[in-house]
Amino acid sequence: MSQITYREAISTALWEEMERDETILLVGEDIGLGGGAFYITKGFQERFGRGRVVDAPLSEAGFTGAAIGAALNGMRPVVEFQFADFVTESYKMIVDFAAGNHYRQMGPVPIVFRLPAAALTSAGPFHSQNPEPWFFGAPGLKIAAPATAYDAKGMMKTAIRDNNPVLFLEYKKLYNYPIDDLPEALRPDVPERDYTVSFGEARVLREGSDISLITFGTSVIDALEAAVILGAEGVEVEVIDMRTILPFDKKAILDSVEKTGKLLILHEARLRGGVAGEFASIVAEEAFESLDAPIRRLGGLDTPVPMSPPLEKAYLPGTEKVAAALRELAAY
C-alpha cells in the first residue's frame, strides 16, 4: 500500500498494463518524446518503443480512426487527447464507429479514450470541458469518472481489459492535488499489487440520514466539504461518488433516497443537458413516494468556462453553493 497522486496512479496503471499485455499500445500527440501534456507517459517510449508509444500527428479524427482499426485487428489501444475538449474532432469516429461496432456484429472494440477533463484555474473555454453529456446517450460506450488515486489506477486497468470502448475521464484538477489537502475519504491507500475496480458500483464517501448528495469527479471535493459544514449545523448528508457514469449504479441512488427522502445531484458540467437530469428522472419515476422535497440539481452555469479566475469561480458550483442548496433542502 502507498499514497500516490492521481496522476501517478494513472501512469502506474498504464505502465503495468503495458508490461502485462504486449497488444496494448498508446496513441496521442507528444506522448512519446514529450511524455504527454501532463507527463503521464514520460519515459514510456524509452521502455516500450515507438511502435507501442505512438506520437500521432495533430489530427484527432485521424489517429482515433487508426486506433479503432487497430482495436478491430487484435490490439488494445489507449488514445490520449491532450484535453477532453479536443474529442469533438473525433466525435463521429467514437459514436458512429467505435460505439456501434458491437451492434453491427463487427467484433469487440477494446479501446480506451483518455480525456483530461474539467476546469483547471484559468484553462479557459477550450481546455475546461466536461464531455460526459456529449456521449451519455450513445449506446455502446462506457464512461469512467474516477475521483481518487485508488479508483484511477483500478479503473484504468478495468477499462483497458474491457472489450468495449471506454471514455476515461481524468480530472486535471486532481492530477497533482496535494494528498494531505484532500478530504480523508478521497485518499485511500493504493495497493502496489495488481487490482481492478468494477464499473457500475458507486461508493458511499460519507454516511448520512437527512439528505442524499449524488456526485462524481472533482465535485466530490465540494460535496464532502459542504457535508462537513452541514454536519456542524446538525444536518447529516450522505455523499455518494458514482465513480462511473455509464454504467451507473441506479440501486445506490434509489437506496440512498429511500433512506433520506431528499436528494441533491451535483456535477461540474453545465446544468442544462447534464447527466443529473437522467438521475433525477429515474428517482422521480421509481422512488417518488420516498421524496420529502423536490429533487435539486446543481452544476455549472449555462456559459462557456471563463478564463478569468473570479469568473471561473462564479461559473463552477463550489462548496458555498453546494452548502446553500443543502440548507434549502434541509429546511423544506
N, C-alpha and C positions, 0 to 999 in steps of 0.2 A: 504494500500500500504506500502511496505517496500523495503529496499535494502538488499538483501541477496546474498551470494555467489552461484555460480553454483552448488557446492556440496550440500549446504543446500537446494537448490531448488529441487534437485532430491530426497533427503532424505525426505523432506516435502511432495512431491507428493506421494511417496511410502507409507508413514505413513497415509496420508489422505485417500488414496485409500483402504488400508487395514482396516481402520476404517469403511469405507463406504460399503465394499463388503467382506463378510466372505469367498467367494470362492477364493479369492486371496491368494496365498502362495508364499513365497520366497525360492529359492533353490540356493545353492552355497557353495563354500569352505570357511569355517571360517566366515560365515556371521552372525552366531548367537553369540557364545561366544566371537569371535574376532571382530564382528561388520563390517567385510569385510575388504579387503585390503586397502580401503581408508576411512573406518569408516562411510560409508553412512548408514549402517543398525545398528549402535551402539544403543543398548537399545531396539531393535525391539523384540528380543526373550523374554526378560523380560515382555514386554507388550502383545505380541500375542502368545507366547508359542512355544514349539519346534515342534508342529505339523504344524505350519504355517510358521515358520522360520527355515528351514531345513539345518543343517550343513551336506553337502554332502561329500563323500569320494573323494580322488584325482582320479577322473575318469570322465572327461568332457563328453565323449561319453555316459557313463552310466547314469549320472544324467540328461543329456539332453534328452535321450530317455525316462527316467522315467517321466520327466516333460511333454513331449509331450503326453505320455499316460494319465497323469492326465488331460491335457487340453481336450483330447478326451472324458473324463469321467466327464466333467462339471466343472472342476476347471479352474482357470485363473493364471497359474504360471508365475513368473518373475524369470528368471535364470540369475545369476550373474557369469560372467567369471572374474577371478582376473585381467587378462589383455586380450585385444582383440586378441592378438596373439594366445592364447590357444584355440580359437574357431576352429582352424584347426582340433583339435581332434574330434570335433562334426560336421564336415562339411557334412558328409553323412547323419546324422540324420536330420540336418536342411534342406538341399537342396532336398534330395530324399524323405524324410518322411514328415516333417512339411510343407514344401512348396507345396508338391504335393497332400496332402490330399484333398484339395478343388476340384482338377481336377479329383480325383478318387471317388468323391462323398461320402467321409467318414465323412463328417461333418466339422464344423468350428474348427480351432486350435487357440484359443485365448491365445497366449504365447508371452512373451517379452524376448528377449535375450539382457542383458545389457553388453556392450562391452567397457571397458575403453581403449580408442584408442589414437594413435598418439604419437609423441615424447614428452619426458619429460627429462630434462637435464641428460645425461649420463645413461638413462634407457637401452641403448644397443639394439642390433638387435632382441632380443627375447621378448622385452617389449615395442615396439615402433611402431607396425604395424598399418597401416590404412587398414582395411579389406574390405572396400566397393567394390573394384574391384573384389574380390573373389566371391561376391554374386550378383553383379549388373545384371548379365544375367540370374539369376534363377527366373523363373516365380513363383508367389505365395508369394513372400516376399515383405515386406515394409522396407525401411531403413530411419531412422530418424537421423538427424545430427544437433542438436541444438547448437547455439553458444552463447546464452545469458541465464541468470538465468530465465527470463520470459519464454522463449521458452522451456527450460529444464523442468520446472515444468508443463507447459501446455501440452507439447507434451508427457511427460511421462504418464499423465492421459489419453491422447488420445490413446496412444499405449496400455495401459492396458485394455481399454474399447473396443478396436478393436477385431474383431473375426478372424483376420488373424495374422500369425506370423510376428513379428516386430523385426528387428535388431536395437537396440537403441545405437547409438554411443555416448559415453561420453568422452569428451576430457580432459585427465588428466591435461594438462597444465592449463585448465580453472577452475578445481575444487576449488582451493583456491586462484585464481588470485585476488590480491587486487582490490576491486571495484573502488577505486579512480584512479587506474592506467589504467583502461580500457578506450578506446575511448567512448565518451558520448553516441554514438549510440548503444553501447553494454551494457549499464547499465540502461535499463528501470526499472521502479518500478515493483515489483512483487505483485499482489493482494493477500491478505490473504484469500479472498473468493475462492470458487471452480470455476475453469475455465479450458477450454481446448484450444489447438491451433490446427487448422486443418492441416492435411498433404497435401502436394502438392501446397502450397501457399508460394511463395518467398516473401522477404521483401526488399524494397529499403532502404539501410542504408545511402546512400548519393546520392543526385540528381546530374546529370551531363549531358553535351550535346556533349562532344568530344569523349569519349571512354567509352565502357561498360566493367566492370570488374565483371565477374561472379565467385562466390566462395562459400565456406561453411566451417564450423568447425573452427579450430584455425587460418586458413588462413585469416579469416575476419579481424583479427587484423593487419596483414601485409598489407592487401588491403586498409584499412582505413588510415593507416599511410602513405602509398605511395600516396594515393589520396590527402592527405593534402600537401605533398611535391610537387606534380604536380600542385595542385591548386595555390601554391605560384609562380609557373612558368608560370601561365596563361592557364593551361590545366585543364578542368573540367571533372573529372572522375566520372561516375555513378557506384556505388558499390551495387551489389545485393547479398544478402545472400539467397541461395537456401533453407535452413532450412531442407528440406527433399530431399533425393537423389532418392528414389522410394516411391511414385510417385514424379516426379519433375515438376516444373512449366514451361512448354515449352513456354507458352504465354509471361511470364515475360521476358524470354531470347529474344524472337523474337521482342517484342515491344521495348526493350531497344536498340537492334542492329539497328532496323529501324530508331530509333531516332539519334543514334550517328554515325553509319556507321563503327565503329571499335570495335573489341572485343578481350579481353584477358580473358582466363579461367584459374583460379588458384586453385590448391589444394595441400595439403601436401603429398599425396600419390605419389609414383613414377609416372613419366610422362607416361612411356610405359604401355599401358593397362589400364590407368586411365579413370575415367568417363568423363574427359574433351574431350576425343576423340568422345564420343557419342554426347555430347552437340555441339561440333564443326561440326559434320557431319549433325546434324539437321539444323544448321544455314546455312551451305553450300547448303543444299537441298532446304530449304524453304525461305531463306532470302538472297540469293546470290546477287541479284541486289541491295540490300541495303548496301553491303560492299564496303568500300573505301580503304581497306587494307587487306592483308592476315590475317586470324584468327591466333592468337598467343595462345599457351598453356604454362603453367609454373607449374612445380611440382618438386618432389624430384628427386635426381639423381638415376641412374639405378644401385644402390648398396644396400646392407643391411644398416640399420641405424647404423652409427658408435657410439661407446661408448665415444670416446674422444670428449670433448666439442667443440674444434675448428673444428674437422672433422664433427661433427654433425651439426654445424652451416653452414658449407660449403655444406652439403647434403641438408638442408632444403631450400625452396625458399627464404624466408626472405624479409624484407622491401626493402633492397637495390636492390635486383634482380627484385622485382616487379616494383619499380620505373624505373629501367633501361629499362625493357620491355615496360612500358607505354611510355617512351620517344621515343623509336624506333617506336612505333605505331603512336605517335603524329607527328613524322617527316616524315612519309611515304607519 
